[in-house]
Amino acid sequence: MMGTAIIGYGHYAPERIVPNSEIEARLGLEAGWIRRRTGIDARRYARKDEALSDIAVRAGEMALARSGLAREAVGLVLLATSTPDHLLPPSAPLVAHRLGLPNAGALDMAGACAGFLYALTLADSFVRAQGVPVLVIAANILSRRINERDRASSVLFADAAGAVLLAPTPRSDAGIIGAHLAAKGQSYDLITIPGGGSRMPFSEIRDPTDVLMVMNDGRAVYTGAVSIMTQCAEAALAKAGLDAADVDALIPHQANERMMQTIAHQLDIPADRLRTTIADFGNSSAATIPFTLSFTAEQKPYPQGAIVLMTAAGAGLIGGAAVFRF
């Protein structure tokens, strides 16, 4: 029985740096307000000529180049995003084409902030079942979905992309050794983009802000996210037959510094095992975990046998966690 290995990482953040001072001035907030509440100092916004596929390709290209794998070998591309180039067609086929992957299937996955973990669990299973490499990319351009009148979302969201390339390995104990996915649809409306779907088609939109993001209850979002991320992480560790002491690195969704610290505390994982990029790059939804996985590996590589716990929650309310052994 084969396992899975990450043979390439990639990440990309747009060049434009947006400091807190710019947003605080726009919203009439005192200096330091955003940092105190979120742990964010700055975030990145895409250029006007950058689309979702452009930043996804940048992260995917880095992962492929670092792996040295022949591009003909990749069997599937999974793109986790809430901000595709178009509602139709999906963006993944274009990304696969631009990356030169002639034999890869391609699929968009709309799992909000938990999208990468859903894509990763599917990718791990596909690698084991089919014996072919899978490229997982998570990317978002959330700056174009921000409602500038909605303070809760304006201070948090950013643009970025992250990628991992999974491949078969004879080590059956490598890859995802425990995963748990969950959904709490009773909290479906906590974070919404009201317009553009079948409930409110574009043809019926009269207020342009109906296609922008709204966080309807920030406190409920925080509480619900902490709960589902912690529960999923505990369940994933149990399925792996491990406990907190076995975890070498914790990479939660980079939603809010206080939230991440709370989750680490509830899981009894020391703060020095928490990997984070939120201070400089903000919250790019599904992209935060693979971005952080790749970005921090440059300073602190993952040794063979390392146990990495990833957990996330997103609009819906959906959540998930995965225990990955390198």
Disulfide bonds with the S-S distance in Angstrom:
none
